Amino acid sequence: MFCAWLIAAQEAVTATVTAGASTGLTALPLASKGLLTTLFGLVGVFLVLLLFFFAIKLLQNFGSKRETTKE
């Protein structure tokens, strides 16, 4: 009983995956996929750099406030 249900579910998933395989990013040429990957990677790197920049500025702000309260 369980095996029949498992086989039916597997066939349904396989049919769904093969029907929708030619849509979206999989239909793009290899060069376009590479350019998109490069673009997303660069955006991610600059987002992390911005995060570090704001974290450093925030920590510098806390440090300068602490020094002024000590004096």
PAVOKE-886973 format. One record per residue: residue number from 1; residue in one letter; x, z, y of N, C-alpha, C in turn. Coordinates in pm, whole numbers, plus 32768, in hexadecimal, padded with zeros to 4 digits. Example, Ala and Ser with C-alpha at 12.3 -4.5 7.8 and 13.67 -1.06 7.14 Angstrom:
REM PAVOKE-886973
{1, "a", {8527, 830C, 7DC7}, {84CE, 830C, 7E3E}, {8528, 830C, 7EB6}}
{2, "s", {8505, 82C4, 7F1F}, {8557, 82CA, 7F96}, {850A, 8313, 8003}}
END
This chain:
REM PAVOKE-886973
{1, "m", {8053, 8000, 7F89}, {8000, 8000, 8000}, {8058, 8000, 807D}}
{2, "f", {80B7, 805E, 8081}, {810F, 8066, 80F5}, {8167, 7FEA, 80FF}}
{3, "c", {8196, 7FB8, 808C}, {81EC, 7F42, 808D}, {81A1, 7EC7, 80C1}}
{4, "a", {8123, 7EBA, 809D}, {80D4, 7E49, 80CE}, {80C3, 7E51, 8166}}
{5, "w", {80AC, 7ECC, 8198}, {809E, 7EDD, 8228}, {8123, 7EC0, 826F}}
{6, "l", {8191, 7EEC, 8234}, {8215, 7ED5, 826F}, {8237, 7E40, 8272}}
{7, "i", {8219, 7DF9, 8209}, {8233, 7D69, 8204}, {81DD, 7D20, 8269}}
{8, "a", {815F, 7D47, 8277}, {8106, 7D08, 82D8}, {8137, 7D23, 8367}}
{9, "a", {8164, 7D9B, 8382}, {8198, 7DBC, 8407}, {8216, 7D6D, 8425}}
{10, "q", {826D, 7D60, 83C1}, {82E9, 7D15, 83D4}, {82CB, 7C82, 83F0}}
{11, "e", {826C, 7C48, 83A9}, {8248, 7BBC, 83C0}, {820B, 7BAA, 844A}}
{12, "a", {81BA, 7C09, 8478}, {817E, 7C00, 84FC}, {81E9, 7C07, 8569}}
{13, "v", {8249, 7C60, 8558}, {82B5, 7C6C, 85BB}, {830A, 7BEF, 85BA}}
{14, "t", {8329, 7BBA, 8547}, {8379, 7B40, 853D}, {8332, 7ACB, 857F}}
{15, "a", {82B0, 7ABE, 8569}, {8263, 7A52, 85A7}, {8260, 7A61, 863E}}
{16, "t", {8253, 7ADA, 866D}, {8250, 7AF2, 86FE}, {82D7, 7AD4, 873D}}
{17, "v", {8342, 7AFC, 86FD}, {83C7, 7AE6, 8733}, {83E9, 7A52, 8736}}
{18, "t", {83CA, 7A09, 86CE}, {83EB, 797A, 86CB}, {8393, 792B, 872B}}
{19, "a", {8319, 7958, 8743}, {82C1, 7910, 87A0}, {82F1, 7923, 8830}}
{20, "g", {8323, 7997, 8853}, {834D, 79B2, 88DB}, {83E2, 79A3, 88F1}}
{21, "a", {842A, 7968, 8892}, {84BB, 7961, 889C}, {84EB, 78FB, 8903}}
{22, "s", {8499, 7899, 8924}, {84C8, 7831, 897F}, {849C, 784B, 8A0F}}
{23, "t", {8475, 78C4, 8A2F}, {844C, 78E4, 8AB7}, {84B0, 7945, 8AF6}}
{24, "g", {84AD, 794F, 8B78}, {8501, 79AF, 8BBC}, {8591, 7985, 8BC2}}
{25, "l", {85EA, 79E6, 8BB4}, {8678, 79CC, 8BC1}, {86B2, 797D, 8B4C}}
{26, "t", {8670, 797F, 8ADB}, {86A6, 7938, 8A68}, {869C, 78A1, 8A78}}
{27, "a", {8647, 7872, 8AD2}, {8639, 77E1, 8AE5}, {86A0, 77AA, 8B48}}
{28, "l", {86E9, 7801, 8B8C}, {874B, 77D3, 8BEF}, {87C8, 779D, 8BAA}}
{29, "p", {880C, 7741, 8BEE}, {888C, 7710, 8BB9}, {88F5, 777F, 8BBB}}
{30, "l", {895E, 776C, 8B6F}, {89C6, 77D2, 8B61}, {8A0B, 77EF, 8BE6}}
{31, "a", {8A22, 7788, 8C38}, {8A64, 779C, 8CBA}, {8A0D, 77F3, 8D15}}
{32, "s", {898C, 77DE, 8D14}, {8932, 782F, 8D67}, {892F, 78BF, 8D37}}
{33, "k", {8932, 78D2, 8CB5}, {8936, 795B, 8C80}, {89B7, 79A1, 8CAA}}
{34, "g", {8A25, 7958, 8CA9}, {8AA4, 7991, 8CD3}, {8AA4, 79B5, 8D66}}
{35, "l", {8A6B, 795E, 8DB9}, {8A64, 797C, 8E48}, {8A0A, 79F3, 8E64}}
{36, "l", {899C, 79FD, 8E1E}, {8943, 7A70, 8E30}, {8988, 7AF2, 8E04}}
{37, "t", {89D0, 7AEB, 8D96}, {8A18, 7B62, 8D67}, {8A81, 7B8D, 8DCC}}
{38, "t", {8AC8, 7B2C, 8E05}, {8B2D, 7B49, 8E6A}, {8AED, 7B85, 8EE6}}
{39, "l", {8A7E, 7B4D, 8F10}, {8A38, 7B7E, 8F87}, {8A07, 7C0D, 8F72}}
{40, "f", {89CA, 7C28, 8F00}, {8999, 7CB0, 8EE4}, {8A0D, 7D12, 8EDA}}
{41, "g", {8A7B, 7CE7, 8EA2}, {8AF0, 7D3D, 8E98}, {8B29, 7D60, 8F20}}
{42, "l", {8B33, 7CFD, 8F77}, {8B67, 7D16, 8FFF}, {8B09, 7D71, 904E}}
{43, "v", {8A89, 7D5A, 9042}, {8A28, 7DB1, 9086}, {8A36, 7E40, 9053}}
{44, "g", {8A45, 7E51, 8FD2}, {8A56, 7ED6, 8F9A}, {8AD4, 7F1A, 8FCA}}
{45, "v", {8B42, 7ECF, 8FD4}, {8BC0, 7F09, 9003}, {8BB3, 7F36, 9093}}
{46, "f", {8B77, 7EE4, 90E8}, {8B69, 7F0B, 9174}, {8B06, 7F7D, 9187}}
{47, "l", {8AA1, 7F86, 9132}, {8A47, 7FF9, 913A}, {8A90, 807B, 9118}}
{48, "v", {8AE6, 8076, 90B4}, {8B34, 80EC, 9091}, {8B96, 810F, 9101}}
{49, "l", {8BD3, 80AB, 913F}, {8C2C, 80C5, 91AF}, {8BE2, 8105, 9224}}
{50, "l", {8B69, 80D6, 9240}, {8B18, 8114, 92A9}, {8AF3, 81A3, 9286}}
{51, "l", {8AD6, 81BB, 9209}, {8AB6, 8243, 91DD}, {8B2E, 829F, 91F3}}
{52, "f", {8BA4, 8273, 91CE}, {8C1C, 82C3, 91E5}, {8C35, 82D8, 927A}}
{53, "f", {8C21, 8272, 92CA}, {8C35, 827E, 935A}, {8BDC, 82EB, 9394}}
{54, "f", {8B5A, 82E7, 9373}, {8AFF, 834A, 93A9}, {8B19, 83D5, 9371}}
{55, "a", {8B44, 83DC, 92F4}, {8B66, 845F, 92BA}, {8BDE, 849B, 9302}}
{56, "i", {8C43, 8449, 9320}, {8CB9, 847B, 9366}, {8C95, 84A5, 93F4}}
{57, "k", {8C44, 8456, 9439}, {8C1A, 847B, 94C0}, {8BCA, 84FD, 94BF}}
{58, "l", {8B75, 850E, 945E}, {8B26, 8587, 9453}, {8B7F, 8600, 943A}}
{59, "l", {8BE0, 85F1, 93E1}, {8C3B, 8660, 93C6}, {8C94, 867F, 943E}}
{60, "q", {8CBD, 861A, 9489}, {8D0B, 8631, 9502}, {8CB8, 867C, 9569}}
{61, "n", {8C39, 865B, 9570}, {8BDF, 869E, 95CD}, {8BD1, 8732, 95A9}}
{62, "f", {8BC1, 8750, 952A}, {8BB7, 87DB, 94FE}, {8C39, 8825, 9519}}
{63, "g", {8CAB, 87E3, 9504}, {8D2C, 8822, 951B}, {8D43, 8842, 95AD}}
{64, "s", {8D1D, 87E8, 9607}, {8D32, 8802, 9696}, {8CD4, 886F, 96C8}}
{65, "k", {8C5C, 8877, 9692}, {8C00, 88E2, 96BA}, {8C33, 8969, 9689}}
{66, "r", {8C6E, 896D, 9614}, {8CA1, 89EA, 95DD}, {8D18, 8A1B, 9630}}
{67, "e", {8D6F, 89BF, 965C}, {8DE2, 89E5, 96AE}, {8DB7, 8A1B, 9737}}
{68, "t", {8D50, 89E4, 9772}, {8D23, 8A13, 97F4}, {8CDF, 8A9B, 97EB}}
{69, "t", {8C9F, 8AB9, 977A}, {8C5F, 8B3C, 976B}, {8CC5, 8BA8, 974E}}
{70, "k", {8D38, 8B86, 9713}, {8DA1, 8BE9, 96F7}, {8DE7, 8C15, 9777}}
{71, "e", {8DF5, 8BB9, 97D5}, {8E42, 8BD8, 984F}, {8DF4, 8C24, 98B4}}
END
